[in-house]
Amino acid sequence: MFFTLEVTIPALTTESAPKLDILKLAAGVITHISNKFPAGCHGLVGVRLFHEESQIIPIGRGSWVRGDDETVPSPEYYDLGKGAKELEFVGINEDDTYPHTVTVRVNVLPKEAASLMPLISFIEKLAKRIFGE
C-alpha cells in the first residue's frame, strides 16, 4: 500500500515551533520512505519522521533530511507492530521568504510479504550478475 502526505511549511518555521502533521498508515511493515523537496529549498527545509517516540527518518536524533529539487529515498524495514499506524511529520523552514511543500511517500506491505523482500532483492542481484543487466 502506498501512502502520501504533502505538507506546506511556512517561511521561518523554526525547530522550537515546527510544522507538525500526521500520516495515517495501514498495519504492516514500512519498506520504503522518500521525501521530495521542490526546487528552491536550497537545503533550508528540514524533515523528521517519527513513529510514536522513535525518530525513524533520519536515524539519529537532532538530524534532519534536507534537499533541493530532489527526492531523498530511504529504503526501510520498519515493522509498525502493535503500535500506532501513523507517522508524525516534523518540518522546519529556515527560508525567510518562501513557504515550501514537501511530499512524503511511504510504502507499507503486510508483514508476510515484506519478510520476502530481502530474498527477492538477493535473487534480483544474483540474476543481474549472472545474466547481465
N, C-alpha and C positions, 0 to 999 in steps of 0.2 A: 504494500500500500504506500502511496506517495502523498506526502503532506507538504503544503507550502504556507508560508507566513510572510507577508510584506509589511514592513514597519518603516514609517517615515519618522526620522529622528530630527527634531528641530535644531537649528543652529544654536551653538553654545549650550548644548546639553552635557552637563558635567557628570563626573563619576559620583559626586555627592548627591546628585538628583538625576539619575539616569532614566532613559525611556525604558519602560517595562511593558512586556506583553506576554501572552501565553499561547503556545501552540498545542492544541489538543491532538493526541495520537491514539492509535489503536494498541491493544495489547500485543506484545511480541518483542522482537529484537531489532534495534536500530542497526541497519547495515551500511548506511551512508548518510552523511550530512554535508551540505555545502552552503556557503554564504556568498551571495552575489552582490558585489559592490559596484554601483554605477560609476561612469566616468565623472571625474570632478571631485571624488572623495579625497584624493591625494594623501591617503593614509591618515586622514583626520577623524575618520569614523571607526569606532571600535565596537566589537560584538563579543558577548559571552553567552553561552547556553548552559543552563543548569537543569538537572533532574533532581528534584527535591533539594537537598542541601549540597549536592555534589556538582562542581563545575566540570562539565564534560567536554566543552569546547571553549577555548583551547585547554589543553591539560596544563595545570599549574595555576594556582590562584594568583591573581594580580596581573595576569597577562591578558591580552586582547587579540582577537583576529582582526586584522586591518587589510584594506586593499584599495585599489583604484582601477576601475574598468576591468574587473576580473572576477572570476568565480573561484573561491578558495575551497577545494574539496577536502573532505576528511572521512576516509573510509573508517568505519567503526564496526564494532561488535559489542553493542551495549544492550544488555538484557534489562528491559523495563521491570521485569519481575512482578512482584505483587504491589509495588508502589504506584504512585500517581502515573497516569498515562498522559503526561504532558511535559513539555519543556518550558522553562521560563527564559525568555529573551531579555537580555540586558544590553542596552546600547548607549553609546556616547557619541557626541559630535563636537569636535573642537573647532570646526569651521565657524567663523564669526559672522558669516553672511548667509549661507545657503543651508536649507534642510536637505537631507539625503535619505533615499529609500533603499533599505537593504532587504533582499529576498532570501529567506531561509528555506531550504529544501531538505526534507527528511524522508528516507525510505525505511519502512518498517515491515519485517516479514514475520510470519508465525515462527515460533522457536524451532519447530521441526525442520522447516525449510532453511532457516538461517544457519542451522548447525551443519548443513551440507555445503555452505558457501566456501569454506577453506578447501574442501575436496574438489569442488568444481573449479576453483581457481588453479589448483595444482594441476588438474587434468588439462586445462586450457594452456597453461605454460608448458607443460610437457609436450602437448600436441604441436605447439608452435616451434618448439625446439626440434622435434622430430621431422615435421613436415614443412617447416619454414612459415613465414608469415604470409 
